[in-house]
Amino acid sequence: MPKLKKDLSLFGLIMIVIGSVIGSGIFLTPSQIAGHLSTPASIMLVWCFGGFIALTGALTYGELGGMFPKTGGVYVYLKEAYGDFIAFMYGWAYFTVIMSGTVAALAIAFSSYMGYIFEMSSFQKSALSVIVVIIVSVINIFRVKLVEMFTSTFSIMKLLGIALIIFVGLFFGNYETMKINEVVSNTKTESNFISAFGLALIGVLWSFGGWHHASFLSGEAKNANKNIPRAMIIGTMLVLIVYLLTNAAYMFLMTITEMAQSESLASDALSKIIPVGGILIAIIILISTFGTALVGSLTGPRLYLAMANDGLFFRKLSQIHPKSNTPVNAIIAQGIWAIIILLLWGTFEAVITYVVFIDWIFFFLTGFIVLIFRVKRKDADRPYKTPLYPLTPIIFIIISFLFVVNTLVGNILYAGAGLALLILGSPFYFYFKQKQKNK
């Protein structure tokens, strides 16, 4: 039986961690975070805490990636541990909330930065967001190769944008601005710090999203026992350093109050020093968010296709386009649902709250799987084992639980809507199961 080749070096694994994590979030979420936390110290602390959570999660998922090095990732882990029902609920949530919501949030980000370049009304921004979803869906139906071709370019553009912000902010920023932020720190405190910190963490975890993608590659890594944890630690720490430097640059360029009020933070910050810098960074972010939305429209439908082939989703979503060989109906369905999310919520913060809340319910459930399999599958092959077991997965599980509870309490409307959609998936599962029995 052919086996996966162990070709991935430590450097390659680190690059995968960094590439999976750094997306458009660092250009967008700091303004929402500044709206919840009023001091430089608390803002930096929440980013450090987010990096710590990502690290414990990645180290926990690494063991599962080594045990099940096959397509499907979290869907496979959940199915192996809990059976079809929980796996279906994850796939259902991925469709109704996680991936469709991610595409919707990126479309909103795109229109926000387009609004920086051209004066646009709220209606025009909403219309543009819908158009972006339609365009990325159409491209994915007919030109998968186009997505592959531009992925590297989009990644480079993101990194250039971040490097430009850090360079300008740290070397040309106004240190008096940081003094103003420190004065604010001494005169204003959050009335409920724990709640504010938890709500700010939503944006941070959105920005750190993607750390679990790298853990799926344990079966293809050289010297996995050592290189997987090293890559997770080094990659996450490098991302954290980049995020801290970027936030410091923002705070040298703008007051925290200005950050909280900005709809196009990176552009507004850069324009303080370079008049045309705001437009330049806006163009970079436009390219970056469009490219990330393209990738999201590419990957999600493959999961729905797999579920449909298993008889656990709508059969029509398994149809392949005869010429482009793409899951056309699955792509269209995800695009339509992303547009519905746009029309329902409309704002970036609302959509990412809706997405991150549901995503972390399944992170919480997946964290338990390492503990379950250490008991039920003692003799299973584990190319990589979670360091400091069982402390690492237990920390991840506890933090995930507290985060989910705090988000539900602090944002009942958006989190509750996601939870309601998740629950709505239950009768569909039994419907699909009944159809399987009747065959």
HUSULPE-V970548 format. One record per residue. PHI is phi in radians with two decimals (none if undefined). PSI is psi in radians with two decimals (999 if undefined). D_FIRST is the distance of its C-alpha to the first C-alpha in Angstrom with 2 decimals. Layout:
BEGIN
PHI_PSI_D_FIRST / PHI_PSI_D_FIRST
END
This chain:
BEGIN
none_2.25_0.00 / -1.14_2.53_3.85 / -2.08_2.79_6.49 / -1.14_2.44_10.11 / -1.40_2.39_12.49 / -1.61_1.37_15.39 / -1.81_-0.27_18.10 / -1.38_2.14_20.74 / -1.48_3.01_23.84 / -1.05_-0.77_26.56 / -1.06_-0.78_28.78 / -1.08_-0.69_26.25 / -1.16_-0.70_25.64 / -1.08_-0.75_29.43 / -1.13_-0.60_29.94 / -1.17_-0.74_27.47 / -1.03_-0.88_29.46 / -1.11_-0.80_32.73 / -1.14_-0.57_31.70 / -1.29_-0.56_30.41 / -1.54_-0.91_33.61 / -1.26_1.98_36.47 / -2.24_-2.29_37.37 / -1.67_-0.15_40.73 / -1.01_-0.71_41.73 / -1.15_-0.33_43.67 / -1.47_-0.28_45.93 / -2.10_-0.78_46.68 / -1.28_-0.47_46.42 / -0.99_-0.50_48.95 / -1.21_-0.70_51.80 / -1.16_-0.68_50.74 / -1.13_-0.72_50.32 / -1.13_-0.42_53.79 / -1.28_-0.36_55.12 / -1.77_-0.62_54.13 / -2.02_2.32_54.74 / -1.82_0.02_57.97 / -2.17_2.57_57.58 / -1.00_-0.69_55.62 / -1.11_-0.77_54.64 / -1.22_-0.59_53.19 / -1.15_-0.80_51.33 / -1.14_-0.64_49.74 / -1.12_-0.74_49.02 / -1.17_-0.58_47.12 / -1.22_-0.69_44.90 / -1.12_-0.71_44.24 / -1.14_-0.70_43.47 / -1.08_-0.70_41.02 / -1.13_-0.67_39.22 / -1.12_-0.75_39.11 / -1.09_-0.80_37.61 / -1.03_-0.70_34.94 / -1.14_-0.83_34.11 / -1.11_-0.64_33.86 / -1.17_-0.79_31.72 / -1.12_-0.70_29.30 / -1.17_-0.58_28.96 / -1.24_-0.80_28.38 / -1.18_-0.46_25.76 / -0.99_-0.67_23.91 / -1.13_-0.71_22.76 / -1.20_-0.63_21.43 / -1.10_-0.61_19.65 / -1.25_-0.63_17.80 / -1.28_-0.60_16.97 / -2.27_1.20_15.85 / -1.36_1.18_14.65 / -2.50_2.88_14.37 / -1.06_2.39_16.98 / 2.21_-0.48_20.12 / 0.93_-2.13_21.29 / -0.99_-0.67_24.29 / -0.99_-0.75_23.74 / -1.18_-0.79_20.43 / -1.04_-0.81_22.16 / -1.13_-0.67_25.14 / -1.17_-0.73_23.29 / -1.13_-0.64_21.41 / -1.54_-0.74_24.75 / -2.00_-0.21_27.42 / 1.71_-3.05_26.00 / -1.12_-0.65_26.51 / -1.09_-0.91_30.16 / -1.15_-0.67_29.99 / -1.09_-0.74_26.93 / -1.08_-0.75_28.97 / -1.08_-0.61_32.00 / -1.16_-0.81_30.20 / -1.07_-0.70_29.12 / -1.09_-0.80_32.69 / -1.14_-0.63_34.17 / -1.08_-0.66_32.02 / -1.34_-0.90_33.53 / -1.38_-0.41_37.08 / -2.24_-1.07_37.64 / -1.15_-1.07_35.15 / -1.39_-0.73_33.88 / -1.08_-0.70_36.79 / -1.16_-0.64_39.15 / -1.10_-0.80_37.58 / -1.07_-0.72_38.07 / -1.10_-0.76_41.60 / -1.11_-0.70_42.42 / -1.17_-0.62_41.35 / -1.15_-0.67_43.49 / -1.12_-0.74_46.40 / -1.06_-0.73_45.92 / -1.03_-0.85_45.99 / -1.19_-0.56_49.24 / -1.10_-0.76_50.80 / -1.37_-0.45_50.45 / -1.16_-0.59_51.53 / -1.16_-0.36_54.59 / -1.28_-0.64_55.32 / -1.40_-0.77_55.62 / -2.10_2.41_57.41 / -1.16_2.17_59.71 / -2.41_2.52_58.12 / -1.40_2.95_59.14 / -1.07_-0.67_56.93 / -1.14_-0.73_56.57 / -1.13_-0.66_55.53 / -1.13_-0.74_52.88 / -1.10_-0.75_51.52 / -1.11_-0.70_51.52 / -1.14_-0.67_49.73 / -1.04_-0.74_47.01 / -1.11_-0.75_46.45 / -1.09_-0.69_46.39 / -1.06_-0.78_43.75 / -1.05_-0.75_41.42 / -1.11_-0.78_42.03 / -1.12_-0.83_41.43 / -1.15_-0.55_38.11 / -1.19_-0.78_36.91 / -1.11_-0.75_38.05 / -1.03_-0.74_36.43 / -1.22_-0.44_33.05 / -1.22_-0.71_33.45 / -1.89_-0.43_34.11 / -2.37_1.26_33.09 / -1.08_-0.65_29.87 / -1.04_-0.57_29.98 / -1.12_-0.67_33.41 / -1.11_-0.82_32.06 / -1.05_-0.71_29.50 / -1.14_-0.65_32.29 / -1.61_-0.18_34.73 / -0.99_-0.83_32.59 / -1.12_-0.71_33.19 / -1.06_-0.78_36.85 / -1.08_-0.69_37.38 / -1.12_-0.75_35.96 / -1.09_-0.73_38.29 / -1.08_-0.72_41.21 / -1.06_-0.82_40.67 / -1.15_-0.66_40.66 / -1.12_-0.72_43.74 / -1.08_-0.78_45.53 / -1.13_-0.77_44.89 / -1.05_-0.70_45.96 / -1.13_-0.76_49.13 / -1.09_-0.81_50.09 / -1.08_-0.82_49.64 / -1.06_-0.87_51.57 / -1.16_-0.78_54.44 / -1.12_-0.80_54.70 / -1.37_-0.52_54.72 / -1.75_-0.41_56.84 / -2.18_0.00_59.16 / -1.20_2.84_59.18 / -1.61_2.00_62.40 / -1.19_-0.32_62.48 / -1.15_-0.53_65.31 / -1.10_-0.74_62.82 / -1.14_-0.60_60.91 / -1.12_-0.68_64.28 / -1.09_-0.73_64.95 / -1.09_-0.64_61.61 / -1.21_-0.62_62.60 / -1.11_-0.76_65.96 / -1.04_-0.67_64.23 / -1.04_-0.63_62.12 / -1.47_-0.23_65.33 / -2.00_-0.18_67.06 / -2.38_2.26_64.33 / -2.25_2.65_61.84 / -1.21_2.33_59.45 / -1.12_-0.61_61.14 / -2.32_1.54_57.92 / -1.08_-0.74_55.70 / -1.08_-0.79_52.77 / -1.13_-0.79_52.59 / -1.09_-0.72_53.06 / -1.09_-0.76_50.41 / -1.11_-0.70_47.92 / -1.23_-0.65_48.72 / -1.14_-0.54_48.43 / -1.13_-0.41_45.01 / -1.02_-0.86_43.75 / -1.14_-0.64_44.15 / -1.13_-0.81_42.71 / -1.19_-0.54_39.50 / -1.07_-0.76_39.23 / -1.21_-0.50_39.52 / -1.57_0.01_36.88 / -1.04_2.45_34.48 / 2.00_-0.18_30.99 / -1.06_-0.52_30.35 / -1.33_-0.30_27.57 / -1.12_-0.67_25.57 / -1.17_-0.54_24.83 / -1.19_-0.26_23.45 / -1.24_-0.17_20.44 / -1.77_0.26_19.08 / -1.01_-0.63_18.74 / -1.27_-0.14_14.96 / -2.06_0.22_15.73 / -1.74_2.45_18.87 / -1.24_2.40_19.88 / 0.84_0.94_21.48 / -0.99_-0.66_20.94 / -0.97_-0.60_23.22 / -1.78_-0.71_26.13 / -1.30_-0.57_25.52 / -1.10_-0.96_24.78 / -1.08_-0.65_28.10 / -1.07_-0.79_29.92 / -1.10_-0.73_28.89 / -1.09_-0.82_29.88 / -1.17_-0.89_33.18 / -1.14_-0.82_34.10 / -1.07_-0.81_33.08 / -1.14_-0.69_34.92 / -1.14_-0.68_37.92 / -1.14_-0.73_38.18 / -1.09_-0.77_38.12 / -1.04_-0.77_40.72 / -1.05_-0.77_42.92 / -1.06_-0.77_42.78 / -1.15_-0.70_43.71 / -1.16_-0.74_46.56 / -1.11_-0.69_47.94 / -1.14_-0.75_47.83 / -1.15_-0.66_49.68 / -1.08_-0.74_52.20 / -1.06_-0.77_52.76 / -0.98_-0.76_53.39 / -1.34_-0.28_55.92 / -1.41_-0.37_57.71 / -1.73_-0.47_58.11 / -2.45_2.68_58.92 / -1.32_2.81_60.38 / -1.09_-0.62_58.22 / -1.08_-0.77_60.44 / -1.11_-0.70_59.81 / -1.04_-0.79_56.05 / -1.12_-0.52_56.16 / -1.59_-0.13_58.16 / -1.45_2.36_56.09 / -1.64_-0.29_53.89 / -2.35_1.21_52.61 / -0.99_-0.90_52.53 / -1.04_-0.75_50.97 / -1.19_-0.76_53.33 / -1.09_-0.68_56.36 / -1.16_-0.83_55.70 / -1.18_-0.59_55.31 / -1.17_-0.25_58.32 / -1.12_-0.53_60.50 / -1.88_-0.79_60.26 / -2.03_1.94_59.21 / -0.92_-0.71_60.82 / -1.57_-0.07_58.17 / -1.14_-0.59_55.39 / -1.09_-0.75_55.04 / -1.19_-0.69_54.37 / -1.06_-0.84_51.95 / -1.21_-0.57_49.85 / -1.09_-0.72_50.07 / -1.13_-0.75_48.60 / -1.06_-0.76_45.74 / -1.21_-0.64_45.04 / -1.01_-0.82_45.30 / -1.11_-0.76_42.59 / -1.11_-0.86_40.44 / -1.16_-0.65_40.80 / -1.11_-0.73_40.28 / -1.16_-0.69_37.04 / -1.16_-0.68_35.77 / -1.12_-0.63_36.75 / -1.05_-0.79_34.85 / -1.16_-0.69_31.62 / -1.08_-0.67_32.36 / -1.26_-0.33_32.89 / -1.45_-0.79_29.55 / -1.41_-0.77_27.27 / -0.94_-0.89_28.93 / -1.03_-0.40_28.68 / -1.19_-0.57_24.85 / -1.21_-0.75_24.94 / -1.12_-0.62_27.53 / -1.08_-0.80_25.47 / -1.10_-0.72_22.49 / -1.15_-0.73_25.07 / -1.11_-0.69_26.76 / -1.15_-0.48_23.61 / -1.43_-0.06_23.23 / 1.39_0.25_26.86 / -1.90_0.30_28.13 / -2.68_3.08_30.12 / -1.04_2.19_32.43 / -1.00_-0.62_30.81 / -1.11_-0.39_32.54 / -1.29_-0.12_30.65 / -1.57_-0.06_27.47 / -1.26_2.37_29.23 / -1.86_2.38_28.06 / -1.13_2.26_30.77 / -1.12_-0.46_30.69 / -1.75_-0.80_31.60 / -1.58_-0.19_30.33 / 0.99_0.71_27.11 / -2.04_2.68_28.07 / -1.31_1.35_28.51 / -1.01_-0.82_32.23 / -1.18_-0.63_33.53 / -1.15_-0.69_31.67 / -1.14_-0.79_33.13 / -1.10_-0.76_36.57 / -1.07_-0.77_36.50 / -1.12_-0.71_35.68 / -1.09_-0.77_38.41 / -1.09_-0.76_40.98 / -1.19_-0.63_40.32 / -1.07_-0.68_40.60 / -1.15_-0.71_43.97 / -1.05_-0.73_45.09 / -1.07_-0.75_44.33 / -1.00_-0.82_46.38 / -1.21_-0.56_49.28 / -1.32_-0.80_49.20 / -1.85_-0.85_49.05 / 1.43_-0.64_49.86 / -1.78_2.66_49.86 / -1.08_-0.80_47.13 / -1.11_-0.69_47.81 / -1.10_-0.78_47.76 / -1.19_-0.75_44.40 / -1.23_-0.51_42.62 / -1.11_-0.79_44.13 / -1.02_-0.71_42.80 / -1.34_-0.92_39.28 / -1.12_-0.66_39.04 / -0.99_-0.89_40.45 / -1.21_-0.71_37.76 / -0.98_-0.73_34.93 / -1.38_-0.30_36.05 / -1.08_-0.74_36.20 / -1.36_-0.50_32.41 / -1.09_-0.73_32.15 / -1.02_-0.84_34.28 / -1.14_-0.67_32.06 / -1.21_-0.58_28.86 / -1.02_-0.61_30.60 / -1.17_-0.44_30.95 / -1.09_-0.64_27.23 / -1.04_-0.76_26.80 / -1.15_-0.73_29.63 / -1.10_-0.83_28.33 / -1.30_-0.42_24.84 / -1.13_-0.44_26.46 / -1.61_-0.86_28.22 / -1.44_-0.45_25.86 / -2.24_1.05_22.56 / -1.02_-0.65_23.95 / -1.65_0.12_20.98 / -1.14_2.61_18.37 / -1.23_2.17_16.54 / -2.21_1.61_18.91 / -1.03_-0.44_18.34 / -2.44_2.35_21.77 / -2.02_2.46_24.65 / -1.06_2.17_27.67 / -1.12_2.63_30.64 / 0.97_0.58_33.78 / -1.13_2.42_32.10 / -1.65_0.12_33.60 / -1.05_-0.80_36.34 / -1.04_-0.95_34.30 / -1.13_-0.57_32.80 / -1.14_-0.74_36.16 / -1.05_-0.80_38.09 / -1.07_-0.75_35.82 / -1.10_-0.81_36.20 / -1.12_-0.82_39.98 / -1.11_-0.73_40.55 / -1.03_-0.78_38.47 / -1.10_-0.84_40.55 / -1.10_-0.68_43.84 / -1.12_-0.79_42.99 / -1.07_-0.78_42.17 / -1.11_-0.80_45.41 / -1.11_-0.68_47.53 / -1.15_-0.72_46.26 / -1.11_-0.74_47.00 / -1.23_-0.74_50.48 / -1.41_-0.40_51.30 / -2.40_1.06_49.96 / -1.05_-0.58_50.21 / -1.13_-0.96_50.55 / -1.29_-0.80_47.35 / -1.14_-0.69_45.21 / -1.12_-0.64_46.68 / -1.14_-0.73_45.83 / -1.12_-0.72_42.18 / -1.13_-0.70_42.22 / -1.08_-0.73_43.94 / -1.14_-0.66_41.30 / -1.08_-0.83_38.57 / -1.09_-0.62_40.44 / -1.07_-0.38_40.94 / -1.21_-0.39_37.20 / -0.97_-0.92_37.40 / -1.10_-0.51_39.00 / -1.15_-0.67_36.56 / -1.02_-0.86_33.64 / -1.17_-0.52_35.42 / -1.13_-0.81_36.26 / -1.17_-0.67_32.67 / -1.12_-0.69_31.65 / -1.14_-0.67_34.54 / -1.09_-0.67_33.50 / -1.09_-0.72_30.05 / -1.17_-0.58_31.89 / -1.37_-0.13_34.28 / -1.30_999_31.67
END
